[in-house]
Amino acid sequence: MLERLRKLQENSYVPVTGYRTASIVVTKDGRGFSGVNVENPSFRDGICAEQNAIARACANGYGKGDFSLLYVITDGEKVSTPCFLCRQVINELFDPNSTIICYNRNGDVKIYTVRELCPYPFDDKDLV
């Protein structure tokens, strides 16, 4: 999976930071959907790799509870985790015990559950 992520990373569009991120989401039935980060000078309008991959899966009919794994690779020395906007999307669509596997550019890895990354989720129960 690491080599697939590295190859996918080359498709990132990063004219502002040069910080390439790639992600692959795997559904419970084994299908994989890829995404890369897409930047522009208005940072708020960029697209994270994780959200890109998840949105592609949703566009193909997958939804809440259909995801089992999310892989992420970044260009940094540090093994980074998804940003908080991505965590909100992950929290909404993944089961709490789903696995998030994060790599840095050297291939170092850290593995988390959604519950570990989102210990205090904001969800539909908060809207009551």
N, C-alpha and C positions, 0 to 999 in steps of 0.2 A: 504494500500500500504506500510505503514511503516514496518509492520511485514514481509511482503514479501521481502522487501529490506534487513532487518536485517538477515533473513534466508539466502538469497542469498549471503550476505557479507561473510558468513562462507566459501564460495567456493573460495574466493580470494587466490591467491598464492603470499605471501608477505614475503619471506625469508630474505629480506634486511631491510625493514623499519618496518614491522609489521602493517602497516597502511592500513587497509582493506577499499576498496571502492566497491560499487555495484551500478548498474544503470539499469533502465528499460525504454526503449523507447516505446512509444505508437503511433501507426499509426492512421491516420485519420479514417480508417475503424475498429479501435478498437483492432487490434492485438498488443500483447506486446512481446518484445524481451529483454532478460536480458543479462547483461555483468558484469564481475568483473575485477578488476585490476590483472595483471599478471607481477610480477617483475622478474628481474634477476640482477646480480651484475653490468652489463652494463646498467645503468639507461636509456640511450637513446633507448634501445631495449625493454623496458617494454611496456605494453599495458594498457591504461587507461580503466576503466570500461565503460565510456561513448562511447568511440570509439569502444569498443568490442560490446556493445549492438547495436549501429548504424550499424556496419559492418554485424552483424548477420541479421538485417532487410534487408540490401542491398542484402545479399546473398540469401535472400528469395524473391527477386524481387521488393523490395521497393526502392524508390529513391527520388530525389529532390522534395520537396513539399508534400511528403506523410506522414510527421510526425506532430503530434499535441502536444505531451508532452514528457518531459524527466525528470525522477526522478533520484536523486543521493543521496547517503548516504555515509558519511565518518566516520572514527573512532575519529575524533577530537572533542574537546570542542567547537570550533568555527564552525559555519555553513559555509562550504567552497563552492566555486563555481568551475565549471570546469576550468581546466588549459587552457592556451591560445592555445595550440595545439588542444585540444578538441573544444574550441570555434570556431576555424577556420573550423573544420568539421561541427559543428552545424550550423554555418553561411552559409555554402555551401548547406546544405540539408534541413534546416528548414525554414519556413516562418518567417519573422521578428517578428510577433506577437505571435508565438508559445510560450508555457509556459515551463519554466525550474523550477522544484521544488527541492530544496536542503535541506537536513536534516543533523544534526550532530548526534553524538552517543546518545544524550539524547532525540532525537526526536524533537528538536527545528527546526523550518522550516523558510525558506525565499523563496519567489516566485519572479521570474524574467521573463521578456520576452527576446527573443533572442536579440531584439533591445537594451534592457538595458545592456545585457552582452557584446554586440558587437556594441558599438556606432559608431565606425569608421571601418567598415568591409573592408577587402581586398577581392575583388571578381573579376569576369571576366571583369568588367568595368575598372579595374586598369591595365589590360594587353594590353590596346589599345595604 
